[in-house]
Amino acid sequence: MASAFGGGQLLFYGGNAALPTDLGGLYTVATDTWKKVNQTNNPGSRAYHVAYYFDGAGADPEFFVWGGQGPAGDGGAVIPLNTGGHL
């Protein structure tokens, strides 16, 4: 699982080696509320990835998830990921 903080929000995304997942949550500090990360067009199931916040320098701020390891393929082979996306 990876996390990132920015703009008064905390993002948690993904899983671990035993269970790579595409689930996540966004916590808003000011309102003490949680929101489920939309699973449509998200970066996909992964573990050992990074998450970061980009304030956009005037554009809309975004959270990004990149890299890591995907679910094991046939034969249990590890699948390294060089992809990601924004949430």
C-alpha positions, 0 to 999 in steps of 0.5 A: 500500500502506498500513501500520499498527503497534499491539499488537506487530503490523504490518499491510500492506494493498493495492496501488498505482495500477498494481495495486490489490489486496485482499492483505495481511499481518500481522507479529507482532514477538514471534514474528517471524511473518507471517500472510496477511490473510483475504480473506473480508469484507475491505475490497476491492481498493484503492490510495492508502488509509490503515490505522490501529490502534485499541486499543479502550479495553478492547475487542478491538484492530482494524486498519482500512483506509479510502478510496483508489482502486479498480481502474479501471472501464470506460474506465480511469476512476478509482474513488474509494472512501469505504468501508473495513472492519476486519481 
